[in-house]
Amino acid sequence: MTQHSRDLSRRRLLFGGAAVGAGVLLAGCTSNEASPTEAQTKAAAAPGGNSEPGKRVTIGFSAPAADHGWIAAITNNAKAQAGAYSDVEFKTVEAGADAAAQRAALSTLISQKPDVIVLLPHDGKELNAFGLEAMRAGIPVVNLDRAFPDARAYRLQIKGDNYGMGVAAATYMVAQFKAKGISNPVIAEIAGMDELELTQERSKGFADTLTANGFRIANRRAARFTADSGQQEASQLLRALPKIDALWNHDDDQGIGVLAAVSQANRKEFFMVGGAGSKKAMEDIQADNTVLKATVTYSPSMASSAISLARLIGQGRGMSDLVELQVPKEIILASETITKENASNYLKLGF
């Protein structure tokens, strides 16, 4: 695999995308960008408190490019949330094809001195030095999703709970086993890219929770967070296990391929739990016409929250519902379980 391919694979960890050039593009919100949704503008529309306009702030933003899926939703949500505030100027910076290209583009951004930078890096470890550089320059950094290992490299780190995804998926399964009187279930897992820390965390949360309840995983395979790889790995897993009671697939885009393999094999004896919370997965869960019965969230709505909090940091304000005068240092969003009963509540956050 070439370096370029490795970088693209890294960025497909949550639904992939097309890389773009390393050039810098700075622009404010325009009319052809995504309009804020009801969910995205909740903070801006709330009466009083943080919704009141304050000092005008410029927020620089960078995330890997994608033409679909989770990463595309990250950028769309950030743009839409910024557009909900009259006191925010939003400047996007192209991320380039890899961490080196993103670092070069971000260095140009530092020279323009935005009030805050919101960054989903290609790789948190490789971009850690940029975070330190920006913070030393007096520009607060909101580190989104891909964690910088050095706490000095960010003012705020906001991300989903990968370990909690595994816990949530296993907890749902355990409840189903108990309800159905299944004492020795055959449990399968289709993970994402095994070399990624987030995949390891998800699998650990899953295995830890199952073990605590006296269960174990019968077969586990790792895909590549793509539909094609999901179908390929699911086909092999289904051949290896003639009977399954439950399957956890880490990623809903990958799950499109998993469901295709299940349909092709005409297997209906088990239930499946997805991951991330795509709109398609929620609609399938609502329709209740496939083996997919639940998904556990890792929502790109975190980008909307990152913009709202970056605005407050730039204005020197805290969160109105907290006693403290500043935005917290770290926020980890809980992984929630979406089922047929509550899917309608979450569709507005689907991607």
VEXVEXTI-66312 format. One record per residue (C-alpha): x, y, z; residue number from 1; residue in one letter. Coordinates in steps of 0.001 Angstrom, whole numbers, plus 500000, padded with zeros to 6 digits. Layout:
        x        y        z   num   residuo
        X        Y        Z   NUM         A
...
# end
This chain:
        x        y        z   num   residuo
   500000   500000   500000     1         M
   501391   503460   499098     2         T
   501668   506315   501605     3         Q
   498834   508059   499792     4         H
   496648   504948   500099     5         S
   497491   504628   503765     6         R
   496458   508226   504345     7         D
   493196   507728   502503     8         L
   492514   504567   504465     9         S
   493105   506435   507679    10         R
   490545   509008   506715    11         R
   488026   506344   505801    12         R
   487941   505168   509347    13         L
   484530   506729   509641    14         L
   483116   506509   506174    15         F
   485911   507553   503895    16         G
   486236   510283   501380    17         G
   488159   511830   498553    18         A
   491379   513651   499265    19         A
   491841   517210   498044    20         V
   494846   519327   497157    21         G
   497107   520892   499725    22         A
   496244   524465   498795    23         G
   494589   526770   501278    24         V
   491043   527966   500724    25         L
   489666   530555   503097    26         L
   486074   531598   502705    27         A
   483096   532700   504730    28         G
   479747   530914   504638    29         C
   477926   531224   501335    30         T
   474364   530610   500264    31         S
   475164   527285   498630    32         N
   476425   525745   501867    33         E
   474242   523601   504086    34         A
   471508   525454   505932    35         S
   471319   524986   509710    36         P
   468904   522284   510801    37         T
   466703   522479   513873    38         E
   469115   520297   515815    39         A
   472176   522249   514711    40         Q
   470720   525638   515654    41         T
   469379   524613   519048    42         K
   472123   526487   520891    43         A
   471762   529570   518713    44         A
   467985   529707   518988    45         A
   467639   529214   522741    46         A
   466377   532355   524514    47         P
   468909   534285   526591    48         G
   472196   532899   527842    49         G
   474738   531933   525230    50         N
   472423   532669   522315    51         S
   472792   536424   522786    52         E
   475191   537895   520191    53         P
   478606   538791   521550    54         G
   481984   539846   520242    55         K
   482455   538862   516608    56         R
   484820   535920   516326    57         V
   486613   534286   513420    58         T
   486721   530490   513593    59         I
   489193   528654   511381    60         G
   488170   525094   510523    61         F
   489876   522106   508934    62         S
   488767   518514   508439    63         A
   489645   515848   505862    64         P
   487566   516082   502697    65         A
   484902   513484   501922    66         A
   482173   513175   499331    67         D
   479833   511204   501576    68         H
   479336   509731   505009    69         G
   480512   510696   508448    70         W
   483435   512966   507565    71         I
   481380   514901   505003    72         A
   478736   515381   507690    73         A
   481400   516765   510045    74         I
   482182   519657   507684    75         T
   478549   520243   506728    76         N
   477494   520383   510369    77         N
   480293   522795   511248    78         A
   479400   525150   508389    79         K
   475714   525053   509204    80         A
   476274   525704   512893    81         Q
   478553   528660   512176    82         A
   475880   530043   509854    83         G
   473395   530078   512728    84         A
   475365   532790   514552    85         Y
   475436   536416   513448    86         S
   478689   536972   515357    87         D
   480752   534196   513724    88         V
   482935   534374   510629    89         E
   483752   530861   509424    90         F
   486934   530149   507467    91         K
   487582   526690   506060    92         T
   491062   525385   505327    93         V
   491525   522461   502959    94         E
   493075   519525   504775    95         A
   495098   518158   501859    96         G
   495818   514498   501219    97         A
   497723   513745   504416    98         D
   498870   515113   507756    99         A
   501854   516962   506225   100         A
   499641   518796   503733   101         A
   497126   519682   506437   102         Q
   499916   520992   508661   103         R
   501170   523271   505877   104         A
   497695   524667   505236   105         A
   497095   525227   508936   106         L
   500381   527110   509288   107         S
   499040   529599   506762   108         T
   495884   529883   508834   109         L
   497878   530694   511973   110         I
   499438   533655   510168   111         S
   495931   535051   509600   112         Q
   495292   534985   513358   113         K
   491736   533635   513706   114         P
   490236   533835   517192   115         D
   489843   530050   517481   116         V
   490727   527004   515351   117         I
   488510   523910   515197   118         V
   490474   520986   513830   119         L
   489679   517390   512959   120         L
   493197   516225   512068   121         P
   494180   513534   509601   122         H
   496069   512024   512518   123         D
   496022   513362   516068   124         G
   499574   512275   516895   125         K
   501050   513704   513696   126         E
   499226   517042   514060   127         L
   499951   517416   517779   128         N
   502848   519765   516984   129         A
   500482   522079   515106   130         F
   498185   522264   518096   131         G
   501123   523253   520281   132         L
   502199   525874   517716   133         E
   498744   527448   517554   134         A
   498322   527461   521319   135         M
   501756   529112   521744   136         R
   500631   531734   519230   137         A
   497692   532530   521494   138         G
   495063   530861   519287   139         I
   492853   528411   521222   140         P
   492458   525051   519470   141         V
   489343   522898   519609   142         V
   490578   519378   518864   143         N
   487704   517472   517265   144         L
   487431   513642   517253   145         D
   491088   512764   516500   146         R
   492770   513236   519850   147         A
   496011   515136   520322   148         F
   498057   513155   522882   149         P
   499417   516325   524527   150         D
   496862   518257   526585   151         A
   498867   521448   525972   152         R
   497994   521205   522259   153         A
   494333   522071   522722   154         Y
   492049   524345   524693   155         R
   489126   521945   524260   156         L
   489010   518362   523105   157         Q
   485588   517074   522042   158         I
   485050   513545   520762   159         K
   482781   510533   520813   160         G
   483114   507589   523173   161         D
   484605   504684   521236   162         N
   484897   502388   524250   163         Y
   481326   503375   525134   164         G
   480122   502306   521683   165         M
   481277   498775   522418   166         G
   479713   498876   525862   167         V
   476398   500114   524430   168         A
   476326   497469   521681   169         A
   477064   494655   524125   170         A
   474598   495979   526699   171         T
   471808   495935   524105   172         Y
   472723   492382   523117   173         M
   472792   491137   526707   174         V
   469308   492561   527299   175         A
   468043   490808   524163   176         Q
   469586   487490   525180   177         F
   467943   487676   528578   178         K
   464573   488640   527093   179         A
   464740   485725   524652   180         K
   466097   483220   527157   181         G
   469350   482647   525222   182         I
   471945   481394   527693   183         S
   474817   480485   525351   184         N
   474632   482881   522400   185         P
   476852   482759   519331   186         V
   478158   486325   519027   187         I
   480012   487731   516020   188         A
   481810   491040   515462   189         E
   482833   492896   512318   190         I
   485206   495648   513357   191         A
   486745   498484   511397   192         G
   490445   498970   510722   193         M
   492321   497074   513407   194         D
   495410   499290   513271   195         E
   493366   502262   514509   196         L
   493123   503001   518199   197         E
   489419   503785   517918   198         L
   488694   500293   516581   199         T
   490687   498768   519407   200         Q
   488745   500840   521943   201         E
   485394   499832   520458   202         R
   486289   496152   520489   203         S
   487583   496352   524043   204         K
   484364   497937   525310   205         G
   482388   495237   523526   206         F
   484472   492330   524798   207         A
   484735   493689   528364   208         D
   480964   494030   528668   209         T
   480226   490613   527198   210         L
   482812   488977   529460   211         T
   481321   490669   532519   212         A
   478025   488974   531633   213         N
   479552   485541   531033   214         G
   479526   485708   527222   215         F
   482261   485556   524599   216         R
   482758   486412   520933   217         I
   482687   483360   518659   218         A
   484158   485025   515561   219         N
   485603   488472   514906   220         R
   486743   489950   511600   221         R
   488154   493386   510746   222         A
   486940   495314   507691   223         A
   488044   498736   506391   224         R
   485080   501011   507172   225         F
   483787   500649   503613   226         T
   480740   498867   502206   227         A
   482866   496641   499948   228         D
   485089   495452   502782   229         S
   482060   494978   505017   230         G
   480447   492699   502458   231         Q
   483651   490724   501940   232         Q
   484322   490159   505643   233         E
   480677   489427   506441   234         A
   480519   486806   503688   235         S
   483507   484993   505184   236         Q
   482157   485291   508724   237         L
   478767   483886   507716   238         L
   480439   480909   506054   239         R
   482461   480303   509223   240         A
   479426   480408   511509   241         L
   476427   478358   510335   242         P
   474396   479772   513216   243         K
   474609   483212   514832   244         I
   472528   484837   517552   245         D
   473894   488393   517338   246         A
   476344   490436   515260   247         L
   477909   493812   516005   248         W
   479182   495785   513022   249         N
   481189   498850   514064   250         H
   480166   501191   511265   251         D
   476882   501879   509489   252         D
   478375   502656   506058   253         D
   480354   499447   506318   254         Q
   477070   497906   507398   255         G
   475553   498463   503956   256         I
   477926   495798   502691   257         G
   477353   493598   505721   258         V
   473588   493640   505141   259         L
   474153   492853   501451   260         A
   476146   489764   502439   261         A
   473463   488729   504936   262         V
   470776   489059   502274   263         S
   472852   487189   499719   264         Q
   473362   484326   502177   265         A
   469652   484398   503090   266         N
   470471   484470   506802   267         R
   467731   485674   509141   268         K
   468300   483812   512404   269         E
   470182   486600   514210   270         F
   469904   490294   515007   271         F
   472512   492922   514190   272         M
   473661   496103   515925   273         V
   475296   498872   513894   274         G
   477559   501758   514768   275         G
   477755   505568   514319   276         A
   474099   506349   513568   277         G
   473618   506946   509843   278         S
   470231   508059   508577   279         K
   470000   504951   506386   280         K
   470595   502692   509389   281         A
   467933   504499   511398   282         M
   465439   504184   508556   283         E
   466178   500451   508263   284         D
   465699   500058   512007   285         I
   462372   501902   511805   286         Q
   461197   499791   508871   287         A
   462151   496636   510786   288         D
   462620   494615   507604   289         N
   466266   493543   508000   290         T
   468334   491891   510730   291         V
   469515   495381   511806   292         L
   467628   496157   515009   293         K
   469764   498845   516664   294         A
   472762   501120   516195   295         T
   474992   502858   518736   296         V
   475892   506470   518090   297         T
   479128   508234   517238   298         Y
   477445   511294   515853   299         S
   479003   513918   513542   300         P
   476811   516414   515402   301         S
   479929   516817   517570   302         M
   481160   519250   514894   303         A
   478145   521478   515507   304         S
   478870   521455   519222   305         S
   482550   522188   518552   306         A
   481649   525362   516642   307         I
   479247   526519   519356   308         S
   481881   525996   522029   309         L
   484651   527567   519922   310         A
   482462   530667   519650   311         R
   482161   530858   523425   312         L
   485897   530360   523890   313         I
   486607   533140   521413   314         G
   484207   535431   523247   315         Q
   485607   534545   526663   316         G
   482301   533121   527808   317         R
   481399   529917   529615   318         G
   478460   527567   529112   319         M
   475288   529127   530464   320         S
   474145   525988   532295   321         D
   477449   525562   534118   322         L
   478554   527535   537158   323         V
   482133   527756   535888   324         E
   483071   530815   533858   325         L
   484889   528880   531130   326         Q
   484130   526114   528664   327         V
   485434   522744   530014   328         P
   488762   521329   528858   329         K
   487410   517989   527605   330         E
   484005   516699   526478   331         I
   483291   513070   525593   332         I
   479879   512513   524051   333         L
   478030   509440   525278   334         A
   477170   506679   522822   335         S
   473408   506231   522707   336         E
   471454   503206   521542   337         T
   468952   503748   518740   338         I
   466136   501224   518324   339         T
   462792   501101   516536   340         K
   461185   502704   519584   341         E
   463317   505876   519595   342         N
   464698   506153   516048   343         A
   462318   508993   515162   344         S
   463966   511140   517854   345         N
   467419   510667   516344   346         Y
   466725   510948   512618   347         L
   467465   514684   512713   348         K
   471016   513834   513763   349         L
   471518   511120   511133   350         G
   473923   511638   508247   351         F
# end
